[in-house]
C-alpha cells in the first residue's frame, strides 16, 4: 500500500475547519502539520479535528514550517488572508511543494502572471480551492456549453446577497482590512461569483464597467458590474453581476443564456435548471459528471487518478477580471482588458 500524501494546513481559522474535515475523509492524505500565527486557533483545530494527535507538528510561523518541515511533506494547503497567498504560494513552489490555495488565488494580476510562470517552471501541481469548479453541476454546465447544447452564448446574469457588513459598521476581521483582504465583498463572496464566471466562460473578459459602494466601511460592500467576453468566432457575450453585502439572509445564483437554451445554478453549484431548445424546463437533469471536494480532486490528481478542475489558468482569468473591475470603479469609466497570459 502506498504511503499517504503528507499535507500541511497553513492558516487555522474558519475555512481550515472544512479543509481538515475533507482531508480526513481521504484515505490517501495525511495531515502532518498545522501552522498559524495565532496559537489558540491552531490548537483549537488540532484538538477538535485531529484529537490532539501528537504526530501532527504545530508551527507558529510559515517560515518555521519551511525551515523544518515534517519528513516527507508534499503539500502546502494555504488558508491564509488573501494578500499573503502570493508570497506563501511562491515560497512553497520554489521549495518543490504541491500547492492548494484558498480563494482568491491572488489579489493582483501581476502576481497572477508571476505565479503562473512559477507553476510552469516548477512543474508542481497547483490548484485553487473554489468550490464550484469541483462540483458535478459545474462540470455538467461546462460540457453543455462546449457540446453546443446552449448554442451561441448570449448573456450571463449573476448575483449574491448577504449580511456581510457588520451592523455597527465597525471593521472586526482581517476581511475588512484592505491590506490583508485586497478588497471587500467583491473579493470575498464575490470572488466565488466572479471565479464561477471565469471558469464557465473560460475566456478572458474584454471590457468591464463597475460601480461600488463602501457603506462607510474601508472596503467595498455593494457593487454592480457589467462585463463583455468575445468568443473565438467574434461573437460577444454580455454579462452583469450584482454584489450586495448589506442585506439580511442569503441568496445567490447564475444564469447562462444561449440561443438554444439556458442553465441556472448556484455560485457554489448545488442546483441545476436547464431550459432546452424547445423551451422545456428540466429541473436538475441527469448528471453523470464526477463530484469532488477541492481536496479530493487535488489528491486524486497527485495520484494520477483525475484531471485538475481549477488550475492556475482560472486564477489568472479571475485576477485579470478583478483588477479591471476595481480600476473601473476607481476611475468611473469602462476598462478594456489587456490580454491575460492564459
C-alpha positions as MATLAB code, in Angstrom:
seq = 'XXXXXXXXXXXXXXXXXXXXXXXXXXXXXXXXXXXXXXXXXXXXXXXXXXXXXXXXXXXXXXXXXXXXXXXXXXXXXXXXXXXXXXXXXXXXXXXXXXXXXXXXXXXXXXXXXXXXXXXXXXXXXXXXXXXXXXXXXXXXXXXXXXXXXXXXXXXXXXXXXXXXXXXXXXXXXXXXXXXXXXXXXXXXXXXXXXXXXXXXXXXXXXXXXXXXXXXXXXXXXXXXXXXXXXXXXXXXXXXXXXXXXXXXXXXXXXXXXXXXXXXXXXXXXXXXXXXXXXXXXXXXXXXXXXXXXXXXXXXXXXXXXXXXXXXXXXXXXXXXXXXXXXXXXXXXXXXXXXXXXX';
ca = [
       0.000    0.000    0.000;
       1.344    3.436   -0.967;
       2.394    5.861    1.737;
      -0.196    8.616    2.384;
       0.434   12.041    0.866;
       1.505   14.346    3.678;
      -0.207   17.721    3.903;
       0.325   20.938    5.874;
      -2.571   23.283    6.675;
      -1.256   26.847    6.720;
      -3.833   29.031    8.450;
      -6.159   27.524   11.060;
      -9.112   29.918   11.044;
     -12.704   29.277    9.983;
     -12.058   27.842    6.500;
      -9.470   25.435    7.909;
     -12.326   23.534    9.551;
     -13.646   22.485    6.132;
     -10.175   21.642    4.822;
      -9.456   19.490    7.862;
     -12.790   17.666    7.571;
     -12.311   16.993    3.859;
      -8.718   15.797    4.184;
      -9.708   13.410    6.971;
     -12.148   11.752    4.568;
      -9.392   10.973    2.037;
      -7.510    7.745    2.899;
      -4.589    8.735    0.654;
      -3.997   12.014    2.538;
      -2.447   12.610    5.948;
      -2.335   15.995    7.664;
       1.183   16.153    9.085;
       1.444   19.839   10.099;
      -0.634   22.799   11.226;
       0.594   26.383   11.067;
      -0.860   29.642   12.348;
       0.467   32.805   13.979;
      -2.463   32.537   16.420;
      -1.554   29.621   18.653;
      -5.032   29.358   20.141;
      -6.660   28.928   16.700;
      -4.150   26.259   15.731;
      -4.520   24.289   18.960;
      -8.314   24.521   18.751;
      -8.253   22.993   15.248;
      -5.725   20.388   16.401;
      -7.967   19.306   19.276;
     -11.330   19.457   17.525;
     -10.426   17.943   14.155;
      -7.400   15.781   14.947;
      -7.970   14.714   18.575;
      -4.701   16.470   19.545;
      -2.746   13.858   17.593;
       0.897   14.207   18.764;
       2.137   13.035   15.350;
       0.932   16.339   13.838;
       3.558   19.049   14.200;
       2.470   22.587   15.148;
       4.203   25.709   13.808;
       3.811   29.312   14.938;
       5.062   30.731   11.626;
       5.216   29.784    7.954;
       8.947   30.456    7.968;
       9.439   27.853   10.709;
       7.439   25.313    8.717;
       9.518   25.926    5.594;
      12.785   25.700    7.528;
      11.965   22.492    9.403;
       9.072   20.625    7.740;
       7.854   17.163    8.743;
       9.670   14.368    6.923;
       8.075   13.606    3.576;
       5.809   16.664    3.487;
       4.468   17.128   -0.052;
       1.512   19.548    0.000;
       1.032   23.081    1.297;
      -2.630   23.994    1.719;
      -2.769   27.784    2.072;
      -5.768   29.082    4.047;
      -4.307   32.486    4.894;
      -5.561   36.069    4.268;
      -5.903   36.908    0.585;
      -2.933   39.217    0.100;
      -0.384   36.741    1.504;
      -1.419   33.919   -0.848;
       1.129   35.142   -3.403;
       4.290   35.114   -1.254;
       3.206   31.917    0.509;
       2.494   30.102   -2.778;
       5.710   31.317   -4.410;
       7.779   30.160   -1.423;
       6.122   26.737   -1.462;
       6.624   26.233   -5.196;
      10.238   27.377   -5.013;
      10.851   24.634   -2.423;
       9.185   21.936   -4.522;
       5.809   21.605   -2.790;
       2.484   20.989   -4.484;
       0.033   23.750   -3.551;
      -3.708   24.013   -2.919;
      -4.554   27.663   -2.210;
      -7.799   29.130   -0.898;
      -9.704   31.631   -2.994;
      -8.879   34.104   -4.388;
      -5.575   32.845   -5.782;
      -4.047   36.340   -5.550;
      -5.269   39.946   -5.464;
      -3.148   41.352   -8.296;
      -2.966   40.420  -11.967;
       0.793   40.999  -11.867;
       1.068   38.461   -9.048;
      -1.148   36.088  -11.054;
       1.225   36.341  -14.009;
       4.271   35.689  -11.822;
       2.620   32.777  -10.059;
       1.540   31.170  -13.336;
       5.138   31.409  -14.563;
       6.405   29.815  -11.325;
       3.875   26.969  -11.598;
       5.089   26.258  -15.138;
       8.753   26.494  -14.116;
       8.413   24.321  -11.013;
       6.332   21.580  -12.616;
       4.437   21.210   -9.350;
       0.713   20.591   -9.070;
      -1.212   23.760   -8.221;
      -4.935   24.352   -7.759;
      -7.322   26.915   -6.262;
      -9.935   25.780   -3.731;
     -13.005   27.479   -5.211;
     -15.850   25.054   -4.587;
     -17.843   25.458   -7.790;
     -15.376   24.049  -10.382;
     -15.178   20.800   -8.411;
     -18.938   20.205   -8.413;
     -20.796   17.926  -10.783;
     -23.197   20.768  -11.601;
     -20.439   22.968  -12.984;
     -18.914   20.027  -14.855;
     -22.352   19.430  -16.425;
     -22.691   23.098  -17.452;
     -19.227   23.239  -18.982;
     -19.940   20.115  -21.042;
     -23.286   21.595  -22.126;
     -21.568   24.802  -23.272;
     -18.730   23.013  -25.058;
     -21.107   20.487  -26.587;
     -23.264   23.239  -28.097;
     -26.376   22.474  -26.046;
     -26.838   26.173  -25.298;
     -25.867   27.259  -28.798;
     -24.118   30.608  -29.114;
     -23.917   32.184  -25.655;
     -25.783   35.466  -25.347;
     -25.897   36.738  -21.750;
     -24.816   35.877  -18.215;
     -26.554   37.156  -15.070;
     -25.117   36.570  -11.577;
     -25.891   37.847   -8.084;
     -25.092   37.329   -4.413;
     -26.854   38.888   -1.421;
     -25.902   38.508    2.238;
     -25.417   40.322    5.558;
     -21.648   40.735    5.219;
     -21.285   44.290    6.583;
     -21.309   44.466   10.416;
     -24.478   46.219   11.564;
     -22.485   48.776   13.547;
     -20.173   49.448   10.585;
     -17.036   48.606   12.605;
     -14.259   46.591   10.977;
     -13.916   43.380   13.004;
     -11.827   40.900   10.975;
      -8.941   40.849    8.503;
     -11.579   40.665    5.760;
     -12.378   44.327    6.467;
      -8.716   45.348    6.153;
      -7.765   46.008    2.508;
      -4.099   45.370    3.313;
      -4.983   41.738    4.075;
      -8.173   41.159    2.070;
      -7.279   43.016   -1.129;
     -10.886   44.233   -1.272;
     -14.251   43.751    0.346;
     -17.337   41.769   -0.575;
     -16.183   41.606   -4.218;
     -13.099   39.677   -3.060;
     -14.988   37.561   -0.523;
     -18.284   36.005   -1.598;
     -17.938   37.962   -4.826;
     -14.740   36.048   -5.565;
     -16.789   32.840   -5.760;
     -19.187   34.508   -8.151;
     -16.512   36.012  -10.426;
     -14.412   32.852  -10.408;
     -17.513   30.876  -11.389;
     -17.994   33.200  -14.346;
     -14.319   32.945  -15.319;
     -14.468   29.145  -15.118;
     -17.705   28.725  -17.050;
     -16.896   31.295  -19.742;
     -13.292   30.023  -19.908;
     -12.451   33.228  -21.779;
     -10.678   36.451  -20.801;
     -13.154   39.301  -20.332;
     -12.640   42.069  -22.895;
     -14.332   45.093  -21.265;
     -15.972   45.912  -17.925;
     -17.704   48.710  -16.024;
     -18.182   48.698  -12.250;
     -19.766   50.851   -9.551;
     -19.151   50.064   -5.895;
     -20.267   51.446   -2.533;
     -18.385   51.004    0.756;
     -21.310   51.931    3.003;
     -18.960   53.630    5.453;
     -16.527   50.708    5.594;
     -12.860   50.638    4.492;
     -13.713   48.032    1.818;
     -16.439   47.590   -0.797;
     -19.812   46.305    0.410;
     -22.090   46.628   -2.651;
     -21.204   46.527   -6.349;
     -22.836   46.372   -9.759;
     -20.743   45.207  -12.703;
     -21.195   44.821  -16.446;
     -18.859   42.641  -18.496;
     -18.141   41.549  -22.072;
     -16.465   38.447  -23.436;
     -15.670   37.646  -27.067;
     -15.662   34.112  -28.452;
     -13.214   32.702  -30.994;
     -15.787   33.385  -33.720;
     -16.046   37.053  -32.710;
     -19.470   36.806  -31.044;
     -19.936   38.933  -27.919;
     -21.305   37.623  -24.628;
     -22.731   40.266  -22.287;
     -22.917   39.828  -18.524;
     -23.958   41.509  -15.290;
     -23.162   40.830  -11.636;
     -24.722   42.380   -8.536;
     -22.992   42.017   -5.162;
     -24.994   43.013   -2.068;
     -23.232   42.812    1.274;
     -25.631   44.784    3.448;
     -28.918   42.889    3.297;
     -30.420   40.155    5.512;
     -30.239   36.481    4.668;
     -28.531   34.712    1.790;
     -29.408   34.462   -1.888;
     -27.258   33.867   -4.958;
     -27.279   32.436   -8.450;
     -26.038   32.381  -12.022;
     -27.984   32.092  -15.282;
     -26.195   31.492  -18.598;
     -28.353   32.046  -21.683;
     -27.637   30.877  -25.215;
     -29.709   30.973  -28.392;
     -30.548   27.252  -27.959;
     -31.141   27.090  -24.199;
     -30.109   28.349  -20.796;
     -28.932   26.938  -17.470;
     -29.258   28.293  -13.936;
     -27.185   27.187  -10.949;
     -25.721   28.473   -7.682;
     -22.373   30.219   -7.344;
     -21.226   27.088   -5.469;
     -23.166   24.656   -7.671;
     -25.680   22.503   -5.788;
     -28.665   23.001   -8.100;
     -29.495   22.958  -11.821;
     -32.292   24.155  -14.076;
     -31.837   23.555  -17.801;
     -34.249   25.068  -20.318;
     -33.696   23.234  -23.580;
     -34.002   24.306  -27.224;
     -37.788   23.748  -27.135;
     -38.190   25.924  -24.048;
     -38.867   22.930  -21.818;
     -37.687   23.137  -18.203;
     -35.573   20.218  -16.994;
     -35.246   20.654  -13.234;
     -31.953   19.047  -12.196;
     -31.300   16.989  -15.338;
     -29.443   13.642  -15.143;
     -25.828   14.367  -14.192;
     -23.060   11.812  -14.707;
     -20.013   14.010  -14.145;
     -17.775   13.396  -11.123;
     -18.238   15.488   -7.986;
     -15.264   16.332   -5.759;
     -14.251   18.418   -2.830;
     -11.245   20.579   -3.799;
      -9.071   18.441   -1.526;
     -10.279   15.149   -3.035;
      -9.616   16.297   -6.594;
      -6.213   17.648   -5.599;
      -5.091   14.366   -4.021;
      -6.586   12.332   -6.885;
      -4.550   14.428   -9.327;
      -1.371   13.736   -7.360;
      -2.201   10.031   -7.642;
      -2.753   10.325  -11.386;
      -6.437    9.437  -10.993;
      -8.129   12.697  -12.062;
      -7.740   15.834  -14.133;
      -7.387   19.161  -12.286;
     -10.635   21.115  -12.066;
      -9.271   24.543  -11.045;
      -5.621   25.032  -12.092;
      -3.717   28.321  -12.228;
      -5.390   29.344  -15.519;
      -8.585   30.256  -13.677;
      -6.751   32.251  -11.038;
      -5.259   34.301  -13.866;
      -8.616   34.854  -15.605;
     -10.218   35.792  -12.277;
      -7.416   38.175  -11.288;
      -7.432   39.958  -14.665;
     -11.180   40.482  -14.315;
     -10.974   41.735  -10.715;
      -8.198   44.244  -11.434;
     -10.233   45.704  -14.283;
     -13.411   45.916  -12.183;
     -11.652   47.794   -9.378;
      -9.928   50.084  -11.886;
     -13.288   50.894  -13.450;
     -14.806   51.701  -10.053;
     -11.867   53.983   -9.153;
     -11.853   55.859  -12.437;
     -15.577   55.886  -13.222;
     -15.160   54.567  -16.768;
     -15.280   51.408  -18.811;
     -11.992   49.481  -18.829;
     -10.749   47.340  -21.699;
      -8.651   44.423  -20.508;
      -5.194   43.616  -21.737;
      -4.666   40.052  -22.920;
      -4.360   37.652  -19.975;
      -1.410   35.197  -20.199;
      -3.505   32.019  -20.416;
];
